[in-house]
Amino acid sequence: MIENFRHRGLKRLYEHGDRSRLRSDIADKAELYLSVLDTAETLEELDIIGFGFHALRGNLKGFYSVYVSRNHRIIFRFEDGKAFDIDLVDYH
């Protein structure tokens, strides 16, 4: 279950299906992954082939990341079946 967002574009996509705040090459994959995040109860359910799911380290320890496009990742925290602080970041 999704609890909250950091990224306004992802929030609008999730709540209203509004893709206007996201690049078109990101929106489809982001929408798919948000639906997975919303229904997942365990971390294992989030490890989808092709998304590059992994835990982050350093100052983002406690967050997880998935691949959305060449440069973009969705990051989030996941605790007790709930996703928090969902954000879209540019790694480059």
C-alpha positions as CSV (number, residue, x, y, z in Angstrom):
1,M,0.0,0.0,0.0
2,I,1.3,3.4,-0.9
3,E,1.4,5.9,2.0
4,N,3.0,9.0,0.6
5,F,5.0,10.6,-2.2
6,R,7.9,13.0,-2.5
7,H,7.5,13.5,-6.2
8,R,4.4,15.4,-7.3
9,G,4.3,14.0,-10.8
10,L,4.2,10.4,-9.4
11,K,1.5,11.4,-7.0
12,R,-0.7,12.9,-9.8
13,L,-0.1,9.8,-11.9
14,Y,-1.1,7.5,-9.0
15,E,-4.1,9.5,-7.8
16,H,-5.6,10.9,-11.0
17,G,-3.9,9.0,-13.9
18,D,-2.4,12.4,-14.9
19,R,0.8,11.9,-16.9
20,S,1.5,15.5,-17.7
21,R,4.2,15.9,-15.1
22,L,6.2,13.0,-16.3
23,R,8.2,12.3,-19.5
24,S,6.3,10.0,-21.8
25,D,9.2,7.4,-21.8
26,I,8.9,7.2,-18.0
27,A,5.1,7.3,-17.5
28,D,4.2,3.7,-18.6
29,K,6.9,2.0,-16.5
30,A,6.2,4.3,-13.5
31,E,2.5,3.5,-13.6
32,L,3.1,-0.2,-13.7
33,Y,5.5,-0.1,-10.8
34,L,3.2,2.2,-8.7
35,S,0.5,-0.4,-9.1
36,V,2.9,-3.1,-7.9
37,L,3.9,-1.0,-5.0
38,D,0.3,-0.4,-4.1
39,T,-0.5,-4.1,-3.9
40,A,2.8,-5.6,-2.6
41,E,2.9,-6.9,1.0
42,T,6.6,-8.1,0.9
43,L,9.9,-7.0,-0.6
44,E,10.0,-10.2,-2.6
45,E,6.9,-9.1,-4.6
46,L,8.7,-5.9,-5.6
47,D,11.6,-7.8,-7.2
48,I,10.3,-7.8,-10.8
49,I,12.6,-9.0,-13.6
50,G,13.7,-6.0,-15.7
51,F,13.2,-3.4,-13.0
52,G,16.6,-3.8,-11.3
53,F,15.2,-3.8,-7.8
54,H,17.8,-3.2,-5.1
55,A,18.5,-1.7,-1.7
56,L,20.3,1.6,-1.5
57,R,23.3,2.3,0.7
58,G,25.0,5.4,2.1
59,N,22.9,8.4,2.8
60,L,19.9,6.6,1.2
61,K,20.2,3.5,3.4
62,G,16.7,2.1,4.1
63,F,15.5,3.1,0.6
64,Y,15.0,0.8,-2.4
65,S,15.3,1.6,-6.0
66,V,13.9,0.4,-9.4
67,Y,15.0,1.2,-12.9
68,V,12.5,3.3,-14.9
69,S,14.6,4.7,-17.7
70,R,18.3,5.0,-18.6
71,N,18.8,7.8,-16.0
72,H,15.7,7.7,-13.9
73,R,14.9,5.5,-10.8
74,I,12.0,5.4,-8.5
75,I,13.2,5.2,-4.9
76,F,11.1,4.4,-1.8
77,R,11.1,3.1,1.7
78,F,9.1,-0.1,2.4
79,E,8.0,-1.1,5.9
80,D,5.3,-3.5,7.1
81,G,3.7,-3.8,3.6
82,K,3.6,0.0,3.1
83,A,5.6,2.2,0.7
84,F,6.7,5.6,1.9
85,D,8.6,8.7,0.4
86,I,8.2,7.6,-3.2
87,D,10.4,9.8,-5.4
88,L,11.7,9.9,-9.0
89,V,15.4,10.7,-9.2
90,D,17.8,11.3,-12.0
91,Y,21.0,9.4,-11.4
92,H,23.1,11.3,-13.8
